[in-house]
Every structure is written in structure tokens, then in C-alpha cells.
Amino acid sequence: MNFLRKKEKEKKKEVFLDHKRRKTWEDAKTGHKCFMLYARSLYVTWGGREHWIWNSFKDTNEENIEVAKLSHVCWLDVRGKLKMSELSPATSYEVVYEIKLTKGASGWELPVKLRLYPLPNGGGVQERQVSLLEKPRGEWIELNLGSFCTPENEEAAGEICFDLYQHGGHWKNGLIVRDCENVIQTIERKYKNKTLSPQEKQAKIDDVIKRIGSVAEELPALCSDASISRFLRARNWNTKRATKMLKKTFKWRLQYKPDNIKWEDIAEEAETGKIYRANYCDKFGRPVLVMRPGFQIKYLVYCMENAIMNLKQDQEQMVWLVDFQGLAKATVSVKLSRETARILQDHYPERLGLGILYNPPRLFHSSWMILKPFLDPITYQKVKFVYSDDPKSRKIIEEIFYLDKLDAAFGGRNMSGFDYQAYARQMKDDDVRMSSFLHSGCSSPSPHLSSILAEPRGSNASDEGGLSSGDEATPSTSISESNILNE
């Protein structure tokens, strides 16, 4: 039984389309559109009655729909597509096939493959394999293909394509295909939004400190209650996952040595003005990092460390203001952008308060859709598109920034712009402060900790095996290119 049928009463009115081949409804909590494509609206290879049997089946609302039962076939391919314009804009969706294996099903020794990808660009393909051999017989089961996000701009919306297949000479039978569903992937669904009392939160923090062991004493800054709390929030207060995430950050800092990056190392890159910490904060006291396409990862890390050091005592987050102005077009490197997302999400959790994409080219929406699967849903929700010629999106700027302080390039009244010489002096002073800051509370592991942090073989499996029901690991990548966006 799928997620939404478990909460049938929470659905709004369902509407059948195309002679009951498709169904749509609105999610009761969000009001966003959901879609179900029954077997008759899917493309089934060798779908004739010689290989497939089409039976009538009562839906949850007692409406008769058709399901496809596999008689025998060696080349399995069940695929479909849906126009994203039929779904709600700027919304995260999850794609699920619902199938059943009969008690006499056979020939499933090889795993089936699942694929999800957008058109027309075809980028951001999500693929996985699932073994049906040990799946329960005689009951409906879900095969999750992955998730995607619809673009804000309907003009940039293409199609989302999905495929369940197994190509080869292996004869199989007994598979019943009911539907493929595009359902809302809300943050509440994925993360359960746990509400804990202060005492419960402190107990979780203490548990992580206990799991880390002696490393906590060596790294007081990274193992403070506030720091551990950020890692816990990023992992929905799951202590095993938060501990694993924290240990990976220890290792990353040991290898990358972000504390050792000095102004002299990035001064030439800084002269381009592609990243700099603005000399003002937003209305909520958050420091602002101004960015332009083409910056290097090393410089980004330096600026992140600098912005964190300059946070006010009661502030944990910052604002990213990404400026696309002056670019006729921007070709986004998905790999490089994934590296930036990985560093931000895996090693600086809960540091991004808001990301503003200012005047991105219209074509960027398609690239943004490709990047969506690699972004944590919570991170995705923090990113806003703002256009200088759009009064509605302009309100975001007015609500977030003091216009007297904001750069004129972003609609503010501050005409001073980026002054490299003044910025260089400030960063050099900050480097001195950073040295004192590090000595007061070490935030990077020393080399001798590498042996302590080394995980025994098989530890990944044990960590994942300890996930609580409903928890999902956030995918990460390990690539080492230097630019996030290519001009």
C-alpha cells in the first residue's frame, strides 16, 4: 500500500483522466498536485495479451481500473512520462512504481533496474537496482525510483521520465504492475520533523559526544553542544547518522586543512570579486557572502570559514547572494555544483540561512532541475530565484536586506561596490584573528587523530543498519574539480 493510500482521508477530491488511465488530486496539507499513471497509460514492451494479461481491479474509491499481469516475457520494460507543467511548480516529488508478485512468480533471480530522468536535457539521471527475489508475495509493494523538483518557471518545465526494466534472455512471470505515482515529497514526509524537548535534545547531544569518544576533548569547537546540535538537526536528530557525519567532517578537515588557507593563498582569486563577504548583514544579523559564477572551491571554503568566525554570538547562519548579472548565459557544471553542495551540506550543516539567485538566465531553470536530486530538500527550500524586473521576487530583497546598505547591483542604494584593497586589509586582519580563534578552541583535527578517526571495515554497513524507521541517507559525491560554475 502506498503512502497516500495510508492517509486516504487526507486527500482532496480525486479526478480521473483519459478514461481512468490517469488520476490526479491535491495533497491535503500542501495543496500541491499529485499524479498517478495507471498501467494502461504506461508503455509496456510486448504488452499484447500473448505476454501480458490485463485485469480489472477496484481502486481504493471503488472505481474499476486496469492492471497488467505478466504472463511470460524475457525483455521487461515498463516506462512512462509526465509533463511537469501538470504538477505544481517549485515542488519536490517522489516517483514510485507499485507492483505485486504472485505466489507463483518466478525468473526474478536478476535484479530489476529503475531509472528516473528529465527531458529534454536528459541530465541528472537517477538509476538503481532492486532485487525482487526476496520481496513478499501476494501484496502490493513500492519501488522508489527517486525524486525530482519541478521548476518555478512553467516555461522551463519539460517532462519527467521513469522506467522499470530488465533486459536480457531471462524468462520471468508473475509480476503485476498497478501504477506509477508522482507524489509530494514533503520535508515532513522525509524527515518526520521530530519535535524534541530541550532535555531530549541535550540527551542526543550527550549521546553523540559519547560516541565520538576522546576526539571530543581534542576538538572543543567542533564538538561543542551548538556544533553537534547542527549536525543532529541535519540528520533529524538521529545520533548514529549525526556521529557518522561529524566523523566525516573531522576527516575532511584533516585532509583539506581549511584552517590553513590564508589570504595569500587566494588573494589573486579574490581580486576577481567572485566571492566576498559584504560589509553589512541582512535584517536578521546574518553575514552575506556575495558570489559570482566561476569561483574556486578553495576560495569558497576560505570565505565560509571567515564568515563563520564573524558570526555574532547568537547567530549560526549566513546568506548567499549569487549574482548572475552580466552573463548572457551560464552553463552549469553539475559535477562542480554537486561538489559545492556536498561541502556545504556535509561539512557546514545548518550554516545556510538563505540562498538568493539574482537574475539567473532563464535557461538556468533547466540546470537547476538537474541539480535538485543532489540537494538536501531542506537546503533546496532555502534557495530563492529573484529577478530585478519582477515586483514579486523583488519583495524578497526588500524583506531581507536594508536597502541603504545593500549594493546597488542588487537593487539597494549602496553605491560603493566591491573595494578590493579595503577587502584585502580586512581579510588580513581576520587571518590574525583566525589564528587566535583557532588557538582558543581547535576546530580541525591534528594528524595524530587520523588513527582514532579510522573506521573499521564494514562500519558503513553497521551505521546504515542502525537507521531508524523512515530515515534516509543523504547522497554525497567525492569529486575534486575547482570551479562551481563555468562562465
Secondary structure as UniProt FT lines:
FT   HELIX           3..6
FT   HELIX           8..10
FT   STRAND          15..17
FT   TURN            18..21
FT   STRAND          22..27
FT   TURN            28..30
FT   STRAND          33..38
FT   HELIX           39..41
FT   STRAND          43..44
FT   TURN            45..46
FT   TURN            49..51
FT   STRAND          52..58
FT   TURN            60..61
FT   STRAND          64..70
FT   STRAND          76..83
FT   HELIX           84..86
FT   TURN            89..90
FT   STRAND          92..106
FT   STRAND          112..119
FT   TURN            120..121
FT   STRAND          126..130
FT   TURN            133..134
FT   STRAND          141..149
FT   HELIX           154..156
FT   STRAND          159..166
FT   STRAND          172..184
FT   HELIX           187..191
FT   TURN            192..193
FT   HELIX           198..212
FT   TURN            213..214
FT   HELIX           215..218
FT   TURN            220..223
FT   HELIX           225..234
FT   TURN            235..237
FT   HELIX           239..256
FT   HELIX           258..260
FT   HELIX           263..270
FT   TURN            271..273
FT   STRAND          275..281
FT   TURN            283..284
FT   STRAND          287..291
FT   TURN            293..294
FT   HELIX           297..309
FT   TURN            313..314
FT   STRAND          318..323
FT   TURN            325..326
FT   STRAND          331..332
FT   HELIX           334..347
FT   TURN            349..350
FT   STRAND          352..358
FT   TURN            362..363
FT   HELIX           364..371
FT   HELIX           372..374
FT   HELIX           377..381
FT   STRAND          383..386
FT   TURN            388..389
FT   HELIX           391..400
FT   TURN            403..405
FT   HELIX           408..410
FT   HELIX           420..440
FT   HELIX           447..449
FT   HELIX           450..453
FT   TURN            457..458
FT   HELIX           459..465
FT   TURN            469..470
FT   STRAND          485..486
//
